[in-house]
Amino acid sequence: WLPKLWRADAVVILFVYHMFFLNLLASFYQCVMTDPGLVPPNWGFYMGDETKRRRYCKMCNVWKPDRTHHCSICNRCILNMDHHCPWINNCVGFYNRKFFIQLLSYVYLSLTIVVVFTIPELYHRFIELTQDEDLSNKTLYCITSVIVGMAFGFSVLLLCTLTNFIKFHTKLVLENYTTIENLEREEGAKSKFDIGRRRNWEQVFGAKAWLWWLPMHTQASRPIGDGVRWRVHYTRIIDEDEECP
């Protein structure tokens, strides 16, 4: 198999795979190391004439902005908290939600390359093993074939698992919901923070589409906003006010 690595098609496949894999590692690192969002000091103490009810966290002793929740594992309040992820040992919040979606995407793309380009190899090995009557001299070949088959099976299983997971989180971003808000919403209800699919996406990934793939925060690719103040859909705010007694 070693001579095959230097064929033009193999070099291209390996190059594309490792581009995805390096971005996977970078997005994983950013998920773990990026602070998901801390409530600014003294936020909420100077609210002027605003009469809207504010939520207060007795654990952190801070006023909680909209969409902020207390994580019992991190023992702190998280801006725009989506959920606590044990795989990254961190909360997914305002500043690292982009990296979490990127991590899922790059894992999915890496596994797709493994599955697609393993199929011809498995077919070739299957033909070799079924047509050759003497397998006594091919012990190593049989063992490696089993390993390749198991890797293929695990990759397919992970792809099937990730497909619905990625669809779910992509849908939440496009509708401007978090996982927590999605659990609390009524069936068919739209988020009052929904300002259009494109703008919802930009709140997480930034305004520059050509930088959406980049697992890094730059001035042009950081999330839009500050995680404290949120644009809202005006008509839905009116509807909510009309429902209040």
Salt bridges, closest charged atoms under 4 A:
ASP9 OD2 - ARG7 NH2 3.10
ASP35 OD1 - ARG76 NH2 2.93
GLU50 OE2 - ARG54 NH2 3.02
ASP66 OD2 - LYS52 NZ 3.23
ASP82 OD2 - HIS83 ND1 2.51
ASP82 OD1 - ARG97 NH2 3.42
GLU121 OE2 - ARG125 NE 2.88
GLU128 OE1 - LYS138 NZ 3.06
ASP132 OD2 - LYS138 NZ 3.01
GLU175 OE2 - LYS171 NZ 3.17
GLU175 OE1 - ARG185 NH2 3.33
GLU181 OE2 - ARG67 NE 2.80
GLU202 OE2 - ARG198 NE 2.84
ASP226 OD2 - ARG229 NH2 2.40
